[in-house]
Amino acid sequence: MNGNGILYIGIGILLIIIIVLILFLSRRKSKIIQAKLKEAKSISQLEREKNETLTAKINENERQYKLLLSENKLKQANAYLEGLESERLRLSKELHDNIANKILLVNLHVRDKGRLDVSEISQQLKDLHEQVRDISHELIPPAFKYASFVEILKDYVYRQNSHGKMSILLSIDSEEDMNKIPEKICLEFYRIVQECISNACKHAEASSVEIILYKEDKRLNLTVIDNGKGFDTKSKKNGAGLIIINERVKSLNGSVSINSTIGKGTEFNITAPFL
């Protein structure tokens, strides 16, 4: 075999080796690609399962949140209704104990002709008129459509001062901004002021009351201070008035603190968000 034949054989063997090597590398690369694809598919499946699990957890948490929110709203509604029921009971008691008894007393005076005192009967009727008017004002909601919150509050304080039983000082910060507060909050604060004044007059026997209303950090704040006889804030015998105030504040997601010392008056501090 001449030199050229040996060369051709060598080249042929080299080509075969190169082809075999290429096939080996190609097959190995294909296996690596398949393994990576399988791994990627496995990772993708795992991520999908994780996402499904996370979505399920999010849905469950959202369901639990809605359930808790619904239960909380129901509790607030029930508490608010309990407060209204306490208010109704208080008004009923006031009608029975005060109005009805005074009407009966006037009737007895009229029937007793031998001791008929026109001036005394006239004064009793005047007192009855004032009490009935006060109760009617408590029952009728203020007309916010026709007057502002500040105007209605000022009118209430003016009417209370006109009775001459005690002096009420009203201080309102930023009156124009105050009238931008939602009607629901205005109504609740108006009722709270009414309840504080009623307690100060009828129970605390106060001669003066100071009402301070102001806004701060998107919250409406109310302070009512009286110089009455005070009471024990920890006593379980406290009346329906405090229950009504607390429930009204709760309905606004607000808070109330009461500072009172027997013989030294009472201070209510109430705050609630208005946005």
C-alpha positions as CSV (number, residue, x, y, z in Angstrom):
1,M,0.0,0.0,0.0
2,N,1.5,3.2,-1.0
3,G,1.7,6.4,1.0
4,N,-1.5,7.9,-0.4
5,G,-3.5,4.9,0.5
6,I,-2.3,5.1,4.1
7,L,-3.2,8.8,4.2
8,Y,-6.7,8.2,2.9
9,I,-7.2,5.4,5.5
10,G,-6.0,7.8,8.2
11,I,-8.3,10.6,7.0
12,G,-11.2,8.2,6.9
13,I,-10.6,6.9,10.4
14,L,-10.2,10.5,11.6
15,L,-13.5,11.4,9.9
16,I,-15.2,8.4,11.5
17,I,-13.8,9.4,14.9
18,I,-15.0,13.0,14.4
19,I,-18.5,11.9,13.3
20,V,-18.7,9.5,16.3
21,L,-17.6,12.3,18.6
22,I,-20.1,14.8,17.1
23,L,-22.9,12.2,17.5
24,F,-21.8,11.5,21.1
25,L,-21.7,15.2,21.9
26,S,-25.0,15.9,20.2
27,R,-26.7,13.1,22.0
28,R,-25.2,14.2,25.3
29,K,-26.4,17.8,24.6
30,S,-29.8,16.5,23.7
31,K,-30.0,14.6,27.0
32,I,-28.8,17.7,28.9
33,I,-31.5,19.8,27.2
34,Q,-34.2,17.2,27.9
35,A,-33.0,17.1,31.6
36,K,-33.2,20.9,31.8
37,L,-36.6,20.9,30.1
38,K,-37.8,18.3,32.6
39,E,-36.3,20.3,35.5
40,A,-37.9,23.5,34.2
41,K,-41.2,21.7,33.8
42,S,-40.9,20.4,37.3
43,I,-40.1,23.8,38.6
44,S,-43.0,25.3,36.6
45,Q,-45.3,22.7,38.1
46,L,-44.0,23.4,41.6
47,E,-44.5,27.2,41.1
48,R,-48.0,26.6,39.7
49,E,-48.8,24.5,42.8
50,K,-47.3,27.2,45.0
51,N,-49.3,29.9,43.2
52,E,-52.5,27.9,43.5
53,T,-51.9,27.3,47.2
54,L,-51.1,31.0,47.7
55,T,-54.3,32.0,45.8
56,A,-56.3,29.6,47.9
57,K,-54.9,31.1,51.1
58,I,-55.5,34.6,49.8
59,N,-59.1,33.7,49.0
60,E,-59.6,32.1,52.4
61,N,-58.1,35.1,54.2
62,E,-60.3,37.4,52.1
63,R,-63.4,35.2,53.0
64,Q,-62.4,35.3,56.7
65,Y,-61.9,39.1,56.5
66,K,-65.3,39.6,55.0
67,L,-66.8,37.3,57.6
68,L,-65.1,39.2,60.4
69,L,-66.1,42.5,58.9
70,S,-69.7,41.4,58.6
71,E,-69.7,40.1,62.2
72,N,-68.1,43.4,63.4
73,K,-70.7,45.5,61.5
74,L,-73.4,43.3,63.0
75,K,-72.0,43.8,66.5
76,Q,-71.8,47.5,66.0
77,A,-75.4,47.6,64.7
78,N,-76.5,45.6,67.7
79,A,-74.6,47.8,70.1
80,Y,-76.1,50.9,68.4
81,L,-79.6,49.5,68.7
82,E,-79.0,48.7,72.3
83,G,-78.0,52.3,72.8
84,L,-81.1,53.5,71.1
85,E,-83.2,51.1,73.3
86,S,-81.5,52.5,76.4
87,E,-82.3,56.0,75.2
88,R,-86.0,55.1,74.6
89,L,-86.1,53.6,78.1
90,R,-84.6,56.8,79.6
91,L,-87.2,59.0,77.7
92,S,-90.0,56.7,78.8
93,K,-88.8,56.9,82.4
94,E,-88.6,60.7,82.2
95,L,-92.1,60.9,80.8
96,H,-93.4,58.6,83.5
97,D,-91.5,60.0,86.5
98,N,-91.5,63.7,85.6
99,I,-94.1,64.6,83.1
100,A,-96.9,62.2,84.2
101,N,-96.4,62.9,87.9
102,K,-96.4,66.7,87.4
103,I,-99.5,66.5,85.3
104,L,-101.1,64.5,88.1
105,L,-100.0,67.1,90.7
106,V,-101.5,69.9,88.6
107,N,-104.7,68.0,88.3
108,L,-104.8,67.5,92.1
109,H,-104.3,71.3,92.6
110,V,-107.0,72.2,90.2
111,R,-109.4,69.7,91.9
112,D,-108.6,71.1,95.4
113,K,-110.5,74.4,94.9
114,G,-110.0,75.4,98.5
115,R,-106.2,75.6,98.0
116,L,-106.3,76.8,94.4
117,D,-103.1,78.8,93.7
118,V,-103.2,80.1,90.1
119,S,-99.6,81.3,90.2
120,E,-98.3,78.0,91.4
121,I,-100.3,76.1,88.8
122,S,-99.0,78.5,86.1
123,Q,-95.4,77.8,87.1
124,Q,-96.0,74.1,87.1
125,L,-97.5,74.3,83.6
126,K,-94.5,76.4,82.4
127,D,-92.1,73.8,83.8
128,L,-94.1,71.0,82.0
129,H,-94.0,72.9,78.8
130,E,-90.2,73.3,78.9
131,Q,-89.7,69.6,79.7
132,V,-92.0,68.4,76.9
133,R,-90.3,70.8,74.5
134,D,-86.8,69.5,75.5
135,I,-87.9,65.9,75.0
136,S,-89.5,66.7,71.6
137,H,-86.2,68.4,70.5
138,E,-84.3,65.2,71.6
139,L,-86.6,63.0,69.5
140,I,-86.7,65.2,66.3
141,P,-83.5,64.9,64.3
142,P,-81.9,68.2,63.4
143,A,-82.6,69.6,59.9
144,F,-79.0,69.5,58.5
145,K,-80.4,70.2,55.0
146,Y,-81.7,73.6,56.1
147,A,-79.0,74.6,58.6
148,S,-75.3,73.8,59.2
149,F,-74.0,71.7,62.0
150,V,-72.5,74.7,63.7
151,E,-75.8,76.7,63.4
152,I,-77.8,73.8,64.8
153,L,-75.4,73.4,67.7
154,K,-75.4,77.1,68.5
155,D,-79.3,77.1,68.4
156,Y,-79.4,74.2,70.8
157,V,-77.0,75.9,73.2
158,Y,-79.0,79.2,72.9
159,R,-82.2,77.4,73.8
160,Q,-80.7,75.6,76.8
161,N,-79.2,78.9,78.1
162,S,-82.6,80.6,77.7
163,H,-84.0,78.2,80.5
164,G,-81.7,80.0,82.9
165,K,-81.0,76.8,84.8
166,M,-77.2,76.8,83.9
167,S,-74.7,78.6,81.8
168,I,-73.4,76.9,78.7
169,L,-70.3,78.2,76.8
170,L,-69.7,76.9,73.3
171,S,-66.3,77.1,71.6
172,I,-65.9,75.9,68.0
173,D,-62.6,75.9,66.1
174,S,-62.7,76.5,62.3
175,E,-66.5,76.8,61.9
176,E,-66.4,76.7,58.0
177,D,-64.4,73.5,58.0
178,M,-66.6,72.0,60.6
179,N,-69.6,72.2,58.2
180,K,-67.8,69.9,55.8
181,I,-68.0,66.9,58.1
182,P,-70.4,64.1,57.0
183,E,-74.0,64.4,58.3
184,K,-74.0,61.1,60.1
185,I,-71.0,62.2,62.3
186,C,-72.6,65.6,62.9
187,L,-75.9,64.0,64.0
188,E,-74.1,61.6,66.4
189,F,-72.0,64.4,67.9
190,Y,-75.1,66.6,68.2
191,R,-76.9,63.8,70.1
192,I,-73.8,63.2,72.3
193,V,-73.8,66.9,73.2
194,Q,-77.5,66.7,74.1
195,E,-76.8,63.7,76.4
196,C,-73.9,65.4,78.1
197,I,-76.0,68.5,78.7
198,S,-78.9,66.5,80.0
199,N,-76.7,64.6,82.4
200,A,-75.0,67.8,83.6
201,C,-78.4,69.4,84.3
202,K,-80.5,66.6,85.7
203,H,-78.0,64.4,87.4
204,A,-74.8,66.4,88.0
205,E,-76.8,69.5,89.0
206,A,-74.2,71.7,87.3
207,S,-74.5,75.4,87.1
208,S,-72.1,75.8,84.1
209,V,-70.9,73.7,81.2
210,E,-68.2,74.3,78.6
211,I,-68.4,72.7,75.2
212,I,-65.2,72.6,73.0
213,L,-65.4,71.3,69.4
214,Y,-62.4,71.1,67.2
215,K,-60.7,69.1,64.3
216,E,-57.3,67.6,64.5
217,D,-55.5,65.1,62.2
218,K,-58.7,64.1,60.3
219,R,-60.5,63.5,63.6
220,L,-63.4,65.4,65.2
221,N,-62.8,66.1,68.9
222,L,-65.4,67.1,71.5
223,T,-64.7,68.1,75.1
224,V,-67.6,68.7,77.6
225,I,-66.7,70.0,81.1
226,D,-69.3,70.7,83.8
227,N,-68.9,71.9,87.4
228,G,-71.5,69.4,88.8
229,K,-71.3,67.0,91.7
230,G,-69.3,64.4,89.7
231,F,-69.6,60.6,90.0
232,D,-67.6,57.4,90.3
233,T,-66.7,56.4,86.8
234,K,-66.0,52.8,87.9
235,S,-69.4,52.3,89.5
236,K,-71.7,49.8,87.9
237,K,-74.7,51.9,88.9
238,N,-74.1,54.6,86.3
239,G,-77.2,55.4,84.3
240,A,-78.3,54.9,80.7
241,G,-76.9,58.3,79.6
242,L,-73.3,57.0,79.8
243,I,-74.3,53.8,77.9
244,I,-75.9,55.9,75.2
245,I,-72.8,58.1,74.8
246,N,-70.5,55.1,74.6
247,E,-72.6,53.3,72.0
248,R,-72.9,56.4,69.8
249,V,-69.1,56.9,70.0
250,K,-68.6,53.2,69.1
251,S,-70.8,53.5,66.1
252,L,-68.4,56.1,64.8
253,N,-65.3,54.0,65.5
254,G,-64.3,56.6,68.0
255,S,-63.2,56.6,71.6
256,V,-64.4,58.3,74.8
257,S,-62.7,59.0,78.1
258,I,-64.4,60.3,81.2
259,N,-62.7,62.1,84.0
260,S,-64.9,62.8,87.0
261,T,-64.3,63.4,90.7
262,I,-67.1,63.5,93.2
263,G,-67.7,67.1,94.2
264,K,-65.5,68.5,91.4
265,G,-67.4,68.0,88.2
266,T,-67.0,65.8,85.1
267,E,-65.1,66.0,81.8
268,F,-65.9,64.1,78.7
269,N,-63.3,63.7,75.9
270,I,-64.6,62.2,72.7
271,T,-62.9,61.7,69.4
272,A,-63.9,60.1,66.1
273,P,-62.5,59.9,62.5
274,F,-64.4,61.9,59.9
275,L,-62.7,60.7,56.7
